[in-house]
Amino acid sequence: MNPTSELIKRLRQRGLSQSEISRRTGIPQPRLSRWESGAAGSGANDVLKLVRLDEQTTPPTPDVSAPPAAPEVQIARQEAA
């Protein structure tokens, strides 16, 4: 599977239809359909549009570097346990 096809499939898994992807990127829907089915021939500008949309629709990852809870929260958690 080529990278363009993978990008389109990932966007579709997030609930975007080909029509929605087309509307948001300006890439004609028939072209998206060909690429999704594995046809080669994607231009760099179109791939960049898909990458930007992928970045916009990617859910945020939790901030694992968040500071620990305040001492009073920690105490309340211990008392509840």
C-alpha positions as CSV (number, residue, x, y, z in Angstrom):
1,M,0.0,0.0,0.0
2,N,1.4,3.4,-0.9
3,P,1.6,6.3,1.6
4,T,-1.1,8.3,-0.1
5,S,-3.5,5.4,0.1
6,E,-2.6,4.9,3.8
7,L,-3.3,8.6,4.5
8,I,-6.7,8.5,2.8
9,K,-7.6,5.3,4.7
10,R,-6.6,6.8,8.0
11,L,-8.8,9.9,7.3
12,R,-11.7,7.6,6.4
13,Q,-11.2,5.6,9.6
14,R,-11.7,8.9,11.5
15,G,-15.2,9.2,9.8
16,L,-14.4,11.5,6.9
17,S,-16.0,10.5,3.6
18,Q,-14.2,11.0,0.3
19,S,-16.5,13.9,-0.4
20,E,-15.6,15.5,2.9
21,I,-11.8,15.0,2.2
22,S,-12.3,16.4,-1.2
23,R,-14.2,19.5,0.1
24,R,-11.5,20.1,2.8
25,T,-8.5,19.6,0.6
26,G,-9.7,20.7,-2.9
27,I,-8.6,17.4,-4.3
28,P,-11.3,16.0,-6.7
29,Q,-13.2,13.0,-5.2
30,P,-12.6,10.7,-8.2
31,R,-8.8,11.2,-7.8
32,L,-9.1,10.3,-4.1
33,S,-11.0,7.2,-5.0
34,R,-8.3,6.1,-7.4
35,W,-5.6,6.7,-4.8
36,E,-7.5,4.9,-2.1
37,S,-7.8,1.9,-4.4
38,G,-4.0,1.9,-4.7
39,A,-3.6,3.7,-8.1
40,A,-0.3,5.6,-8.3
41,G,0.3,9.1,-9.5
42,S,-0.3,11.4,-6.5
43,G,1.3,14.9,-6.8
44,A,3.4,16.4,-4.0
45,N,1.0,19.3,-3.4
46,D,-2.0,17.0,-3.1
47,V,-0.1,14.8,-0.6
48,L,0.8,17.8,1.5
49,K,-2.9,18.8,1.6
50,L,-3.8,15.3,2.8
51,V,-1.0,15.4,5.4
52,R,-2.3,18.8,6.7
53,L,-5.8,17.4,7.0
54,D,-4.4,14.3,8.8
55,E,-2.7,16.5,11.3
56,Q,-5.9,18.6,11.8
57,T,-8.0,15.5,12.5
58,T,-5.5,13.6,14.7
59,P,-6.8,13.4,18.2
60,P,-4.5,15.1,20.7
61,T,-2.3,12.9,22.8
62,P,-2.5,13.3,26.6
63,D,0.2,15.4,28.2
64,V,2.3,12.9,30.1
65,S,4.5,15.7,31.4
66,A,1.7,17.2,33.4
67,P,2.7,18.2,37.0
68,P,1.6,15.9,39.8
69,A,-1.6,16.6,41.6
70,A,-1.5,19.1,44.5
71,P,-0.9,17.6,47.9
72,E,-4.5,18.1,49.0
73,V,-5.7,16.1,46.0
74,Q,-3.3,13.3,46.8
75,I,-4.5,13.2,50.4
76,A,-8.1,13.1,49.3
77,R,-7.3,10.2,46.9
78,Q,-5.6,8.3,49.7
79,E,-8.6,8.8,52.1
80,A,-11.0,7.6,49.4
81,A,-9.1,4.4,48.8
